[in-house]
Amino acid sequence: MNSKFFAVIVVSVFLLMGYLSVKPSNNRVWQKDVAVLSNASVNNNLVTVHNIRNFTYRSEFDYTPVYYDETFDVNKLQGIDLIAVYWMGPKIAHIFLSFDFGTEGHLAISIETRKEKGEEYSTLKGFFRQYELYYVVADERDVIGLRSNYRNNPQEDVYIYRTKGSAGDRKRLFMEYIREMNRLKDQPEFYNSLITNCTTNIWLNSRVNENHLPFHWKVLVSGYVPEYLYEQGRLVTHGLSFSQLQKASCINEKAHRVGIVTDFSSQIRDNNGSLFNRGSHL
């Protein structure tokens, strides 16, 4: 065997061993927006979620951290909304879910990277055990309002789609999110830009239901996820084409008009006879 080739193999093996030896951790010096882990306690149909994020923003990077606890009755879970956020063209989006508990409000859960202080996100670094996986469990005034009202460089366009599904499917999916959130508190895991990201984890969580969506390339090319759900008959469409539904689903204008008010969730859906009037989705 050529000595140079042998040396390359040896070095590659050592690099691989070093790479695989890197372990995920919850004990790092985190950025303030991901510093606190959420968790939940379950008592029959009541789920108490601890450390729900609801920061008070003055700008994207100037905010006061605020957290609260809230108890939700899973029997009141009346809908699940899919939120798609675009900032770099139609192919790439950040996708997350918001669980609608009616009069008890919405609980949004966004699967993201957990970055350390001074760390910037890089898709390339995301392939190489650079970031831990993190469930941002938040009030919509935070996780949606931040994107619609405060992120301007570049601007982020936010779309809300109501998904279809039975009450049983909704409950199982929500409880799977709760289980995963609690598991990550005890067993941290790495984020991966391809296989363990915002959209693939939604799909993985959805497998708790027998009629979950088949895997498709549009799950990986995240900007096409809403279109894929539309094609599979998983969105409330009001008889609209996808392009019409997409246009009607953008909430930026309404969010800017109403501001981050107490009833932000209902205002961005119901104001001026929006297609997303809550009553039409029961």
C-alpha positions in Angstrom: 0.0 0.0 0.0 1.3 3.5 -0.9 2.6 5.1 2.3 0.9 8.4 1.5 -2.4 6.7 1.0 -2.0 4.8 4.3 -1.3 8.0 6.1 -4.4 9.6 4.7 -6.5 6.6 5.9 -4.9 6.8 9.4 -5.6 10.6 9.6 -9.1 10.1 8.4 -9.9 7.4 11.0 -8.6 9.6 13.8 -10.6 12.6 12.5 -13.7 10.4 12.4 -13.1 9.1 15.9 -12.7 12.7 17.1 -15.9 13.7 15.4 -17.9 10.8 16.8 -16.5 11.5 20.3 -18.1 14.9 20.4 -21.2 14.6 22.7 -24.2 16.9 22.9 -24.7 18.8 26.1 -27.1 21.1 27.9 -24.3 22.7 29.9 -22.8 25.4 27.7 -22.7 29.2 27.8 -25.9 29.7 25.7 -27.2 32.8 23.9 -29.9 34.4 26.0 -32.8 33.5 23.6 -32.1 29.7 24.0 -30.7 29.7 27.5 -33.7 28.2 29.3 -35.1 24.7 28.5 -38.8 24.1 28.5 -40.3 21.0 30.0 -43.8 19.8 30.9 -45.6 17.8 33.6 -48.6 15.6 32.6 -51.6 14.9 34.8 -54.2 12.9 32.8 -55.5 15.4 30.2 -53.8 18.4 31.8 -50.3 19.4 30.6 -48.4 22.1 32.5 -45.7 23.6 30.3 -42.9 25.3 32.2 -40.8 28.1 30.8 -42.9 29.3 27.9 -40.9 32.0 26.2 -42.5 35.4 25.8 -39.8 38.0 25.4 -40.5 41.7 25.3 -38.8 42.9 22.1 -37.6 46.4 21.4 -35.7 45.2 18.3 -34.5 41.8 17.1 -31.5 41.8 19.4 -32.8 44.1 22.2 -35.2 42.3 24.4 -36.2 41.5 28.0 -36.4 37.7 28.7 -39.7 36.7 30.2 -41.0 33.2 30.8 -44.2 31.8 32.2 -45.9 28.5 33.0 -49.3 27.5 31.6 -51.6 24.5 32.0 -53.4 23.2 28.9 -56.2 20.7 28.6 -55.5 18.4 25.6 -59.2 17.8 25.3 -59.5 21.4 24.2 -56.9 21.2 21.5 -59.0 22.3 18.5 -56.5 22.8 15.8 -52.9 22.9 14.7 -51.5 25.7 12.5 -48.4 25.3 10.4 -46.2 28.5 10.3 -43.9 29.0 7.3 -41.3 31.8 7.5 -39.4 32.9 4.3 -36.4 35.2 4.1 -34.2 33.9 1.2 -36.6 33.0 -1.6 -39.3 30.4 -2.1 -37.2 27.2 -1.6 -36.1 27.6 2.0 -38.4 28.3 5.0 -38.4 27.8 8.7 -41.4 25.6 9.5 -43.0 25.2 12.9 -46.3 24.4 14.5 -48.7 26.2 16.8 -51.3 24.3 18.9 -54.7 26.0 19.2 -56.4 25.4 22.6 -59.3 27.7 21.9 -60.0 29.9 24.9 -56.8 28.7 26.6 -54.7 30.2 23.8 -52.0 29.0 21.4 -48.8 27.3 22.2 -46.1 27.5 19.5 -43.2 25.0 19.3 -40.4 25.8 16.9 -37.6 23.2 16.5 -34.3 25.2 16.1 -30.6 25.2 16.8 -29.3 26.0 20.3 -26.4 28.4 19.8 -23.7 29.3 22.3 -22.7 32.9 23.1 -21.1 34.5 20.1 -22.0 31.6 17.8 -23.7 32.3 14.4 -25.8 29.8 12.5 -24.2 28.1 9.5 -26.0 25.5 7.4 -22.6 23.9 6.7 -21.7 23.8 10.4 -25.1 22.3 11.0 -23.9 19.0 9.3 -21.1 18.6 11.8 -22.4 18.4 15.4 -22.0 22.1 15.9 -25.4 22.9 17.5 -27.7 21.1 19.9 -31.3 20.5 19.0 -33.7 22.9 20.8 -37.4 23.2 21.1 -38.4 26.8 21.4 -41.7 26.6 23.3 -43.2 30.1 23.1 -46.1 32.4 23.1 -47.0 33.5 19.6 -46.4 37.1 20.5 -42.8 36.0 20.8 -42.0 33.4 18.2 -44.3 34.8 15.4 -44.2 38.5 16.4 -40.4 38.5 16.4 -40.3 37.3 12.8 -43.2 39.4 11.5 -42.5 42.7 13.3 -38.9 42.9 14.3 -36.7 40.9 11.9 -35.9 43.3 9.0 -32.4 42.4 7.8 -33.5 40.5 5.8 -37.3 40.8 6.2 -39.1 37.6 7.2 -42.5 36.8 5.6 -44.8 34.8 7.9 -47.6 32.5 6.6 -50.1 30.7 8.8 -51.9 27.6 7.4 -54.6 25.6 9.3 -54.0 21.9 9.0 -56.6 19.2 8.8 -56.7 16.2 11.2 -58.8 14.3 13.7 -58.9 15.2 17.4 -57.1 12.0 18.2 -54.3 12.8 15.7 -53.9 16.3 17.1 -53.6 15.0 20.7 -51.1 12.3 19.8 -48.9 14.8 17.9 -49.0 17.3 20.7 -48.1 14.7 23.3 -45.2 13.5 21.1 -43.9 17.0 21.1 -44.2 17.1 24.9 -42.3 13.7 25.2 -39.5 14.9 22.9 -39.2 18.2 24.7 -38.9 16.4 28.0 -36.5 13.9 26.6 -34.1 16.6 25.3 -34.0 18.1 28.7 -32.4 14.8 30.0 -30.8 13.5 26.8 -29.5 16.3 24.6 -29.2 15.7 20.9 -27.4 17.3 18.0 -29.1 19.3 15.3 -28.3 18.2 11.7 -29.0 20.5 8.7 -30.3 17.6 6.6 -31.7 14.9 8.8 -32.5 16.5 12.2 -33.9 19.9 11.5 -37.1 21.9 11.8 -39.1 20.1 9.1 -37.7 16.5 9.4 -38.4 16.6 13.1 -42.0 17.6 12.5 -42.3 14.7 10.1 -40.6 12.3 12.6 -43.0 13.5 15.4 -46.0 13.0 13.1 -45.2 9.3 12.7 -47.0 8.8 16.0 -50.2 8.9 13.8 -50.9 6.0 11.4 -52.0 8.3 8.6 -48.9 10.5 8.7 -47.6 12.0 5.4 -45.3 9.9 3.3 -41.7 11.2 3.3 -41.0 13.4 0.2 -38.2 15.5 -1.1 -40.4 18.6 -0.3 -39.9 17.8 3.4 -36.2 18.4 2.9 -36.6 21.5 0.6 -38.6 23.2 3.4 -40.1 26.1 1.4 -42.3 23.6 -0.4 -43.7 22.0 2.8 -47.0 24.0 2.7 -47.5 23.2 -1.0 -46.9 19.5 -0.2 -49.5 19.5 2.5 -51.9 21.3 0.2 -51.3 18.6 -2.5 -51.9 15.9 0.1 -55.2 17.4 1.2 -53.9 18.3 4.7 -54.7 22.0 4.8 -57.9 23.9 5.2 -58.2 25.6 1.8 -61.5 27.3 1.6 -61.7 26.2 -2.0 -58.7 28.3 -3.0 -55.8 27.3 -5.3 -52.5 27.0 -3.5 -51.3 30.4 -4.8 -54.5 32.1 -3.6 -54.3 30.4 -0.2 -50.6 31.3 0.2 -51.4 35.0 -0.5 -54.3 34.9 2.0 -52.1 33.2 4.6 -49.4 35.9 4.9 -49.9 37.8 8.2 -47.1 40.4 8.1 -49.4 43.3 7.2 -51.9 42.5 10.0 -49.2 41.9 12.5 -47.6 45.3 11.8 -51.0 47.0 12.0 -52.1 45.5 15.3 -48.7 45.4 17.0 -47.7 42.9 19.8 -51.0 43.2 21.6 -52.4 40.8 24.3 -54.8 39.2 21.8 -52.1 39.0 19.0 -53.0 35.4 18.1 -56.6 36.2 17.4 -55.9 39.5 15.7 -53.5 38.1 13.1 -56.1 35.5 12.3 -59.5 37.1 12.7 -59.0 40.8 11.9 -61.0 42.2 9.0 -62.7 38.9 8.2 -59.6 36.9 7.6 -59.8 33.5 6.0 -58.4 32.2 9.2 -61.4 32.9 11.4 -61.1 30.4 14.2 -64.7 29.3 14.0 -64.3 28.0 10.4 -61.7 25.5 11.4 -63.5 23.4 14.0 
